[in-house]
Amino acid sequence: MVLEDGRRVRRGAKQRRPVSVIGILGELFITTGLIVLLFLVWQTWVNNIVMSNAQRDDAQELSQEWNKGEAVKLAPDERADPGVPVVATAPAQAVAFGTLIVPRFGANYSRPIAESVSLQRVLNTQGVGHYEGTQMPGEIGNFAVAAHRTGYGDPFFDIDKLQLSDSLYVETEAGWYRYVFRSLEYVQASGVGVLNPVPQFDGAVASDRLMTLTSCNPIHTADERIIAYAVYDTWYPRSEGAPAEIAAIAQNLEGAG
């Protein structure tokens, strides 16, 4: 096509629209949204799976170390009273000293327990943290631990699924301590009374061996805390073998690697 002034214009040629600030911002928002979405998928799904497997592997390594290369035997159904449980001294901060095994949480559920509830040094990495100053496994008083409900492997995601008389086992170098679940409680985030030797009773002298699990509530928030209480039942010295209820976990841990 030829214009009157002699200039030629190609048929079908389209003029480019000017780039607007709104258009640029729109593209940036879309790109940012996709990045955030991908991060949430990673944090919620992929990273949780990776961390959950890593925590289970760490628990396996601890068990293997305590077994000293020997096969794990099972305690007999009928056994003598094991006596007063062995109580270890609390280790340094962030040092793992036990594993938590909860059949209700899954056939392969096992997580390391480390000293301190520091987010960066324990809860965001190792799994379950022991509140410093509370009692150790098997000790008279309150053995209190914490873990994330969601994120970082979801260690306590199913804490609200615990049922009366469910077993909670704490494995240490000395053996396995069995606690029996009793009840749930919901408290404010500031409700530190649950960590007392006798939970929620200031100054009371403990006579029982208790275990307290704490986590955030509701799911995906930290507005309050969900608390699970358990009472000591018995213990299984390592030399006498693991309890039959967790035979699959105990024996598989021995052969894992």
C-alpha positions in Angstrom: 0.0 0.0 0.0 1.3 3.4 -1.0 0.4 6.6 0.8 0.0 10.0 -1.0 3.3 11.1 0.2 5.0 8.1 -1.3 5.6 6.1 1.9 4.9 2.4 1.8 3.1 0.6 4.5 3.0 -3.2 4.7 -0.5 -4.7 4.7 -1.4 -6.5 8.0 1.3 -4.7 10.0 0.3 -4.2 13.6 1.4 -1.3 15.7 3.0 -2.3 19.1 1.1 -1.2 22.1 3.1 0.8 24.5 4.3 -1.0 27.6 2.3 0.3 30.6 3.4 0.4 34.3 0.2 -1.5 35.2 1.1 -4.2 32.8 4.5 -4.6 34.2 3.2 -4.7 37.8 0.6 -7.3 36.8 3.3 -9.6 35.4 5.4 -9.1 38.5 2.4 -10.0 40.7 1.7 -13.1 38.7 5.3 -14.2 38.8 5.6 -13.4 42.5 2.4 -15.4 43.2 3.7 -18.4 41.4 7.0 -18.3 43.4 5.0 -18.0 46.6 2.8 -20.9 45.6 5.8 -23.1 44.7 7.4 -22.2 48.0 4.2 -23.2 49.9 4.1 -26.5 48.0 7.7 -27.1 48.9 7.3 -26.2 52.5 4.0 -28.0 53.0 4.7 -31.2 51.1 8.1 -31.8 49.7 10.2 -30.4 52.6 7.9 -32.1 55.2 8.5 -35.5 53.5 12.3 -34.9 53.3 12.5 -33.8 56.9 10.2 -36.6 58.2 12.4 -39.2 56.5 15.6 -37.5 57.8 14.3 -37.5 61.4 13.3 -41.2 61.1 16.8 -42.0 59.8 18.4 -40.1 62.7 16.3 -42.1 65.1 17.4 -45.3 63.4 21.1 -44.3 63.8 20.6 -43.6 67.5 19.1 -47.1 68.0 21.8 -48.8 66.0 24.4 -47.0 68.1 22.7 -48.1 71.4 22.4 -51.7 70.1 26.1 -51.8 69.5 25.7 -54.0 66.4 23.7 -56.6 68.2 20.3 -57.9 67.1 17.4 -56.6 69.0 15.6 -59.3 71.0 12.1 -59.0 72.4 11.1 -59.0 76.0 9.1 -62.1 77.1 5.3 -61.7 77.6 5.8 -62.8 81.2 8.7 -61.0 82.8 9.8 -60.0 86.3 9.3 -56.5 87.6 12.1 -54.5 86.1 12.4 -52.4 89.2 13.0 -48.6 89.4 13.7 -47.2 85.9 17.2 -45.9 85.2 17.3 -42.2 84.9 19.9 -40.5 82.8 21.4 -37.0 83.3 20.2 -34.4 80.8 22.8 -33.8 78.1 24.0 -30.5 76.7 21.7 -28.4 74.5 20.8 -29.8 71.1 22.3 -33.2 71.9 19.9 -36.1 71.1 19.5 -38.6 74.0 16.3 -40.5 73.1 13.7 -41.4 70.4 10.0 -41.2 70.6 8.0 -44.1 69.3 4.2 -43.8 69.1 2.3 -46.6 67.4 -0.8 -44.4 67.0 1.2 -42.1 64.8 2.1 -44.8 62.3 3.8 -48.2 62.0 7.2 -46.6 61.3 6.9 -43.5 63.5 10.2 -42.8 65.4 11.6 -39.3 66.0 14.8 -38.2 67.9 14.5 -36.3 71.2 17.1 -33.7 71.8 17.7 -31.4 74.7 16.2 -27.9 74.4 13.2 -26.6 72.5 15.2 -24.1 70.5 13.5 -23.6 67.2 16.7 -23.4 65.1 18.8 -25.9 66.9 16.2 -28.6 67.6 12.5 -28.2 66.6 13.2 -27.0 63.1 15.8 -29.7 62.5 16.0 -32.6 64.8 12.3 -33.2 65.5 11.3 -33.4 69.2 12.7 -31.2 71.9 13.0 -31.7 75.7 12.1 -28.8 77.9 15.2 -28.0 79.9 14.6 -28.2 83.6 11.8 -30.8 83.3 12.4 -34.4 84.3 14.1 -37.0 82.2 12.5 -40.3 81.0 11.5 -42.5 83.9 12.1 -39.8 86.6 9.4 -38.8 89.1 7.9 -35.6 87.9 7.1 -34.3 84.4 9.1 -35.4 81.4 8.0 -32.6 79.0 8.6 -32.4 75.2 7.6 -30.2 72.3 7.5 -30.6 68.5 5.9 -28.9 65.5 2.3 -29.8 64.6 2.8 -28.8 61.0 6.0 -28.1 59.1 9.5 -29.4 59.6 8.4 -33.0 59.3 5.0 -32.7 61.1 6.2 -34.6 64.2 3.1 -34.0 66.3 0.5 -33.6 63.5 -1.6 -36.5 64.9 -1.3 -35.5 68.5 -5.1 -35.0 68.7 -5.7 -38.6 67.5 -4.3 -40.1 70.6 -6.7 -42.4 72.4 -7.0 -43.5 76.0 -4.4 -46.2 76.9 -2.3 -45.6 73.8 1.3 -46.4 74.3 4.1 -43.8 74.0 7.6 -45.3 74.1 10.7 -43.3 74.9 13.9 -45.2 73.9 17.2 -44.3 75.4 20.5 -46.1 75.7 19.2 -47.8 78.8 16.1 -49.2 77.2 12.5 -48.4 76.5 10.1 -46.5 78.8 6.4 -47.0 78.3 4.0 -44.2 79.1 0.2 -44.5 78.7 -1.9 -41.7 77.3 -4.5 -40.2 79.6 -5.9 -36.9 78.3 -5.7 -33.8 76.1 -5.9 -30.2 77.3 -5.9 -26.9 75.4 -4.2 -23.9 76.9 -3.0 -20.4 75.9 0.5 -20.1 74.4 1.5 -18.6 77.7 0.3 -21.6 79.7 3.6 -22.8 81.1 1.9 -24.5 84.1 1.7 -27.6 82.0 5.5 -28.0 82.5 5.3 -28.1 86.3 6.4 -31.4 88.0 2.6 -31.8 88.7 1.1 -30.1 85.6 -1.0 -27.0 86.4 -0.2 -27.1 90.1 2.4 -24.6 91.2 4.6 -25.8 94.0 3.1 -29.3 94.3 5.5 -32.2 95.1 5.4 -34.9 92.4 4.9 -38.5 93.2 4.1 -39.9 89.7 6.2 -40.2 86.6 4.5 -38.2 83.9 5.1 -37.3 80.3 3.7 -34.2 78.6 3.7 -33.5 74.9 3.0 -29.9 73.7 2.4 -28.5 70.2 0.6 -25.7 68.4 -3.1 -25.5 67.9 -5.2 -25.1 65.8 -3.3 -26.6 62.8 -1.2 -24.1 60.9 -1.5 -21.6 63.7 0.2 -20.9 67.0 -2.7 -19.2 68.8 -2.8 -21.8 71.6 -1.2 -25.1 72.6 -2.5 -28.6 72.6 -1.3 -30.7 75.4 -1.2 -34.5 75.7 -0.6 -36.1 79.1 0.7 -39.7 79.7 1.5 -41.7 82.8 4.5 -44.0 83.2 3.7 -47.7 83.1 6.9 -49.7 83.0 10.3 -49.9 81.4 12.2 -52.5 79.4 16.0 -52.6 80.0 17.9 -53.0 76.7 19.5 -56.2 78.0 16.1 -57.8 78.4 14.7 -56.8 75.0 12.2 -54.5 73.4 8.4 -54.6 74.1 6.5 -56.7 71.7 4.1 -53.9 70.7 6.9 -52.1 68.9 8.8 -55.2 67.7 8.6 -54.2 64.0 10.0 -50.8 64.7 12.7 -52.0 67.1 13.9 -54.8 64.9 13.7 -52.8 61.7 15.7 -50.1 63.2 18.4 -52.5 64.0 18.7 -53.6 60.4 18.1 -50.2 58.8 20.8 -48.2 57.2 
